Amino acid sequence: MRGGSLPASRLLVQVANMTTFTTRRISQETFDAVVRENVEDFDMDAAEAVREAREQFEHQGVDLTGVDVSGSEERKAERAALVADVALVKKAAAGGVARPDLLEALARAATLCSAGRGRAAASARSTVVAAQGLSALARLARSCVDEATDAVGDAGVLAATLAALDRAVRGDADARDAFQYGGCVEATVAALKAGVKTDAAAAAAALRVAAAAARQCEAVKAAFMRLKLARLAVEALVTAAAARLADAIAALPDDRPVRLIGSSLGAYVAAVYASDAANAKKIDRMMLLAPTFKPRACLATVEKEMGVSLGDAFREDLENHPDFPFAPCRAYVVHGYDDEAAPLENSLTWVRDASVVLREGTGEVGEVAERRLLEVAGMGHGVENALPQIKSRLVDFFKLPFTVQGP
């Protein structure tokens, strides 16, 4: 370090580290402030200022996991965008924000916090927490649910909100603390209650949020248990969800072929419905996002992450359904290669089954239409966040009457 007195902010950090041993983390703002001081007070160039700040904090034993130490202008722009997105989410809970703008902000937050981005994602999550973004997401999620009737209002906004919350809370102790005390536990349970009754995809998304938040955090697990999360989860049975889907399709005004899109457990439910001989001719094609084939194996992963038992009712219901429902319609599967909850290998198996005419192990003959598989990176189990990147494929597969720009 060049000559001169020690900057005040750095001295405070040293004092804090000598007197407080329970935490040795700093915010992105503190790191950036030291970098600026290195430039302004010690006449360093940008690269040297960043390197000096990083070495100084590391020497003090500070955990820089949630801090972007690259000094990249692109990363700074991303953090500024996240702060603006959180401000938009705060306004949206009270209304007055255009829906497309809100969905764009939520999708960007989910993408920037995705695990595949490494340290950049950790910095993004830290930025969201510092801006009180988790509590803002919780308020927005609850605004999408009528808690008096347990009905989902805007399903699209709720799905995007839960996806952003899922990404923001993963792998970060500070984020899990903010989750616990920012109303996120209550919001997740409210979304699950509504999803159990009216929206299987919302229920599955809420369970993913709960699993991410409760992982390695006994306090969050206990908070969910107090609100009877496990009891709610067992009510989200596959049989009941498939029946609700059947009712919805039966209520359509004409008999035109139906096209389905589902995510996670909702994707598995769609495949279960389409596998029923009475329903097969009604379904023209379907897009399945991170389907939970072999759901009993997936259930074990969820239980391990959340530290709860989902009970016998859920398991008994799964016994009524095959691991790989034999749906004959055209299908497009989108799956994350880093999906830990529902392994990619299961989707590969289901897609490969389309190349044979015998259902393995049953002796039943069935012709299968074309199945495609697209692997995506850095999305984990929440591949619905990849929809902006695959929109042109979605439009082409469903034969929608318009064109879009993009991949």
C-alpha positions in Angstrom: 0.0 0.0 0.0 1.3 3.5 -0.8 2.2 6.0 1.9 -0.3 8.0 3.8 -2.7 7.5 6.7 -5.1 4.6 6.8 -8.5 5.6 5.4 -11.2 5.9 8.1 -13.5 3.3 6.6 -10.7 0.7 6.5 -9.8 1.5 10.1 -13.4 1.0 11.2 -13.3 -2.4 9.4 -10.2 -3.4 11.3 -11.7 -2.3 14.7 -14.9 -4.2 13.9 -12.9 -7.4 13.1 -10.9 -7.1 16.3 -14.0 -6.7 18.5 -16.6 -8.8 16.7 -15.9 -12.4 15.9 -19.4 -13.5 15.0 -19.3 -12.0 11.6 -16.5 -11.2 9.2 -18.5 -10.1 6.1 -18.9 -6.7 4.5 -21.3 -5.3 2.0 -20.6 -4.5 -1.6 -21.0 -0.8 -0.7 -18.2 -1.0 1.8 -15.8 -2.8 -0.6 -16.6 -0.2 -3.4 -16.0 2.7 -0.9 -12.5 1.3 -0.1 -11.8 1.0 -3.8 -12.8 4.6 -4.4 -10.6 5.7 -1.5 -7.6 3.9 -3.0 -8.1 5.7 -6.2 -8.8 9.2 -4.8 -6.6 9.2 -1.7 -3.7 6.9 -2.8 -3.6 7.7 -6.5 -4.0 4.1 -7.6 -5.4 3.1 -11.0 -8.7 1.1 -11.0 -7.2 -2.4 -11.2 -4.6 -1.7 -8.5 -7.3 -0.2 -6.2 -9.5 -3.2 -6.5 -6.6 -5.6 -6.0 -5.4 -3.7 -2.9 -8.9 -3.6 -1.4 -9.3 -7.3 -1.9 -5.9 -8.2 -0.4 -6.5 -5.9 2.6 -9.9 -7.5 3.4 -8.6 -11.0 2.9 -5.7 -10.3 5.2 -8.2 -9.3 7.8 -10.0 -12.5 7.4 -13.2 -10.9 5.9 -15.5 -13.3 3.9 -15.8 -11.8 0.5 -18.2 -14.5 -0.9 -21.1 -12.1 -1.5 -18.9 -9.3 -2.9 -17.9 -8.7 -6.5 -14.2 -8.0 -6.3 -13.7 -7.8 -10.1 -14.2 -4.1 -10.4 -16.1 -4.8 -13.6 -18.2 -1.9 -14.9 -20.6 -4.5 -16.3 -21.1 -5.9 -12.8 -21.6 -2.4 -11.4 -24.3 -1.8 -14.0 -26.0 -5.1 -13.0 -26.1 -4.1 -9.4 -27.5 -0.7 -10.2 -30.2 -2.4 -12.3 -31.0 -4.8 -9.4 -31.5 -1.9 -7.0 -33.8 -0.3 -9.6 -35.7 -3.5 -10.0 -36.2 -3.9 -6.2 -37.5 -0.3 -6.1 -40.0 -1.3 -8.9 -41.1 -4.4 -6.9 -41.7 -2.3 -3.8 -44.0 -0.1 -5.8 -45.7 -3.0 -7.5 -47.1 -4.5 -4.3 -49.2 -1.4 -3.9 -50.2 -1.3 -7.6 -49.4 1.3 -10.3 -46.6 -0.6 -12.1 -47.0 -1.8 -15.7 -47.2 -5.6 -15.7 -44.6 -6.1 -18.5 -42.1 -3.9 -16.7 -42.6 -5.8 -13.5 -42.2 -9.2 -15.2 -39.0 -8.0 -16.9 -37.6 -6.8 -13.5 -38.5 -10.1 -11.8 -36.9 -12.1 -14.6 -33.8 -10.0 -14.6 -33.4 -10.5 -10.8 -33.9 -14.2 -11.1 -31.3 -14.4 -13.9 -28.7 -12.3 -12.1 -29.0 -14.3 -8.9 -28.8 -17.7 -10.7 -26.3 -20.1 -9.2 -24.5 -20.7 -12.5 -23.0 -17.2 -12.4 -20.7 -18.0 -9.4 -19.4 -15.0 -7.5 -21.4 -12.6 -9.7 -24.6 -14.3 -8.5 -23.5 -14.1 -4.9 -22.9 -10.4 -5.3 -26.3 -10.0 -6.9 -28.0 -11.8 -4.0 -26.1 -9.6 -1.6 -27.4 -6.5 -3.5 -31.0 -7.7 -3.3 -30.7 -8.4 0.4 -29.1 -5.0 1.1 -31.9 -3.2 -0.9 -34.5 -5.1 1.2 -35.6 -7.0 -1.9 -36.7 -10.2 -0.1 -39.3 -8.4 1.9 -40.5 -6.6 -1.2 -40.8 -9.9 -3.0 -42.7 -11.3 -0.1 -45.2 -8.5 -0.2 -45.6 -8.8 -3.9 -46.2 -12.6 -3.6 -49.0 -12.1 -1.0 -50.6 -9.4 -3.2 -51.0 -12.1 -5.9 -53.0 -14.3 -3.5 -56.5 -13.8 -2.1 -55.8 -15.3 1.4 -59.5 -15.2 2.3 -60.3 -17.7 -0.4 -56.8 -19.1 -1.1 -57.1 -18.2 -4.7 -54.3 -17.2 -7.0 -54.8 -13.8 -8.7 -52.1 -13.1 -11.2 -50.5 -16.5 -11.7 -47.8 -15.1 -14.1 -46.6 -12.5 -11.6 -46.8 -14.9 -8.7 -44.7 -17.5 -10.7 -42.1 -14.8 -11.6 -42.0 -13.5 -8.0 -41.4 -17.0 -6.5 -38.7 -17.7 -9.1 -36.9 -14.5 -8.1 -37.3 -15.3 -4.4 -36.0 -18.9 -5.0 -32.8 -17.5 -6.7 -32.2 -14.7 -4.2 -32.2 -16.9 -1.1 -30.0 -19.8 -2.4 -26.7 -20.4 -0.7 -26.5 -17.2 1.3 -26.8 -17.0 5.1 -27.6 -13.3 5.1 -30.4 -14.0 2.5 -31.8 -16.7 4.7 -31.9 -14.4 7.7 -33.7 -11.7 5.6 -36.1 -14.4 4.4 -37.0 -15.4 7.9 -37.6 -11.9 9.2 -38.9 -10.3 6.1 -42.2 -12.0 5.8 -41.0 -14.5 3.2 -42.0 -17.6 5.3 -45.6 -16.4 5.5 -45.7 -15.4 1.8 -44.4 -18.8 0.7 -47.0 -20.6 2.8 -49.7 -18.4 1.5 -48.7 -19.2 -2.1 -48.5 -22.9 -1.3 -52.0 -22.8 0.3 -53.5 -21.1 -2.8 -51.5 -23.4 -5.1 -52.8 -26.5 -3.4 -56.3 -25.5 -4.2 -56.1 -23.8 -7.6 -52.6 -23.9 -9.1 -50.3 -26.9 -9.0 -47.4 -24.9 -10.6 -47.7 -22.3 -7.9 -47.6 -25.0 -5.2 -44.5 -26.6 -6.8 -42.8 -23.2 -7.0 -43.6 -22.4 -3.4 -42.1 -25.7 -2.3 -38.9 -24.9 -4.3 -38.6 -21.6 -2.4 -39.1 -23.4 0.9 -36.5 -25.9 0.1 -33.9 -23.3 -0.9 -34.6 -21.2 2.2 -34.6 -24.0 4.7 -31.5 -25.7 3.4 -28.9 -25.8 6.2 -31.0 -23.3 8.3 -32.8 -24.8 11.3 -34.4 -21.5 12.1 -36.2 -21.3 8.8 -37.2 -25.0 8.9 -38.7 -24.3 12.4 -40.6 -21.3 11.1 -42.1 -23.4 8.2 -43.0 -26.1 10.6 -44.9 -23.7 12.9 -47.0 -22.8 9.8 -47.7 -26.4 9.0 -45.8 -26.4 5.7 -45.6 -30.2 5.7 -49.4 -30.7 6.1 -50.0 -28.3 3.2 -47.5 -30.0 1.0 -49.2 -33.4 1.3 -52.5 -31.9 0.1 -50.9 -31.0 -3.2 -51.5 -34.5 -4.6 -50.8 -35.5 -8.2 -54.2 -37.2 -8.5 -56.0 -34.1 -7.4 -54.0 -31.8 -9.7 -54.6 -34.1 -12.7 -58.3 -34.0 -11.9 -58.4 -30.2 -11.7 -56.6 -30.2 -15.1 -59.2 -32.5 -16.5 -62.0 -30.3 -15.2 -60.5 -27.2 -16.8 -60.0 -28.9 -20.2 -63.6 -30.3 -20.1 -64.9 -26.8 -19.5 -63.3 -25.4 -22.7 -66.0 -24.2 -25.2 -65.0 -26.4 -28.1 -63.1 -29.6 -28.8 -60.1 -28.2 -30.5 -56.8 -30.0 -29.6 -55.3 -28.7 -26.4 -51.6 -27.6 -25.9 -50.1 -27.7 -22.4 -47.1 -26.2 -20.7 -46.1 -27.1 -17.2 -43.1 -26.7 -14.8 -41.7 -29.1 -12.3 -44.5 -31.1 -10.6 -47.0 -29.3 -12.9 -45.1 -30.8 -15.9 -45.3 -34.2 -14.4 -49.1 -33.7 -13.8 -49.4 -32.7 -17.5 -47.7 -35.9 -18.6 -49.9 -38.0 -16.2 -53.0 -36.4 -17.7 -51.9 -36.9 -21.3 -51.0 -40.5 -20.6 -54.6 -41.4 -19.8 -56.1 -43.1 -23.0 -59.3 -41.1 -22.5 -57.3 -37.8 -22.6 -54.6 -38.6 -25.1 -56.6 -37.5 -28.2 -57.4 -34.2 -26.6 -53.7 -33.1 -26.2 -51.9 -32.0 -29.4 -48.6 -31.2 -27.8 -47.0 -30.1 -24.6 -43.9 -28.3 -23.3 -42.5 -29.7 -20.0 -40.1 -27.5 -18.0 -37.9 -29.5 -15.5 -40.4 -32.3 -15.2 -40.2 -34.3 -12.0 -40.2 -37.8 -13.6 -39.5 -40.5 -11.0 -41.2 -38.2 -8.4 -40.7 -40.5 -5.5 -36.9 -40.0 -5.9 -37.4 -36.3 -6.2 -39.5 -36.2 -3.1 -36.6 -37.6 -1.1 -34.4 -34.7 -2.2 -37.0 -32.2 -1.2 -37.4 -33.8 2.2 -33.7 -33.9 2.8 -33.3 -30.2 1.9 -36.3 -29.1 4.0 -35.8 -31.4 6.9 -39.5 -32.5 7.0 -41.5 -35.6 6.2 -44.2 -35.1 3.6 -46.2 -38.0 5.0 -47.8 -41.3 3.8 -50.7 -39.7 1.9 -48.4 -38.1 -0.7 -46.4 -41.3 -1.2 -49.5 -43.4 -1.4 -50.8 -41.1 -4.1 -47.6 -41.3 -6.1 -48.0 -45.1 -6.1 -50.9 -44.6 -8.4 -48.7 -43.0 -11.1 -45.8 -44.3 -13.2 -42.3 -42.8 -12.9 -42.4 -42.1 -16.7 -46.0 -41.5 -17.9 -46.5 -42.8 -21.4 -47.9 -39.7 -23.2 -48.2 -40.2 -27.0 -48.4 -36.5 -28.0 -45.6 -34.3 -29.3 -43.5 -33.0 -26.5 -40.7 -30.5 -25.9 -38.7 -30.9 -22.7 -36.5 -28.1 -21.3 -34.3 -29.2 -18.5 -31.3 -27.8 -16.6 -28.2 -29.9 -16.7 -27.5 -28.7 -13.1 -30.9 -29.6 -11.8 -30.4 -31.2 -8.4 -34.1 -31.7 -7.5 -35.2 -33.5 -10.7 -32.1 -35.0 -12.5 -31.7 -34.4 -16.2 -31.1 -38.1 -16.7 -34.8 -38.7 -16.0 -35.9 -36.4 -18.8 -33.4 -38.1 -21.1 -34.9 -41.4 -20.3 -38.4 -40.2 -21.0 -37.4 -38.6 -24.3 -35.5 -41.8 -25.4 -38.6 -43.8 -24.7 -40.1 -42.2 -27.8 -37.8 -44.3 -30.0 -39.5 -47.5 -29.0 -43.0 -48.9 -29.4 -43.1 -51.0 -26.3 -43.5 -49.5 -22.9 -40.7 -50.9 -20.9 -41.7 -53.5 -18.3 -45.4 -53.5 -19.2 -45.7 -55.1 -22.6 -48.2 -52.5 -23.7 -47.8 -51.2 -27.2 -48.0 -47.4 -27.8 -46.9 -45.2 -30.6 -45.2 -42.0 -29.5 -44.9 -38.7 -31.4 -41.7 -36.7 -31.6 -40.1 -35.6 -28.4 -37.3 -33.0 -28.2 -35.0 -32.1 -25.3 -33.2 -28.8 -24.7 -30.6 -28.6 -22.0 -30.1 -25.2 -20.4 -27.3 -24.0 -18.1 -27.3 -22.2 -14.8 -31.0 -22.5 -14.1 -31.0 -25.4 -11.7 -34.6 -26.6 -11.2 -36.2 -23.2 -12.1 -35.9 -23.5 -15.9 -39.0 -21.3 -16.4 -36.5 -18.5 -16.0 -35.1 -19.6 -19.4 -38.3 -18.8 -21.2 -37.1 -15.4 -22.4 -34.2 -17.1 -24.1 -36.2 -19.9 -25.7 -39.3 -17.9 -26.6 -38.7 -18.4 -30.4 -38.6 -22.2 -29.9 -41.8 -22.0 -27.8 -43.6 -20.0 -30.5 -42.4 -22.4 -33.2 -43.3 -25.6 -31.2 -46.8 -24.4 -30.4 -47.3 -23.0 -33.9 -48.3 -19.6 -32.5 -49.5 -17.1 -35.1 -46.8 -14.5 -34.6 -43.0 -14.2 -34.7 -40.6 -13.0 -32.1 -37.0 -11.8 -32.1 -34.4 -13.6 -30.1 -32.9 -17.1 -29.8 
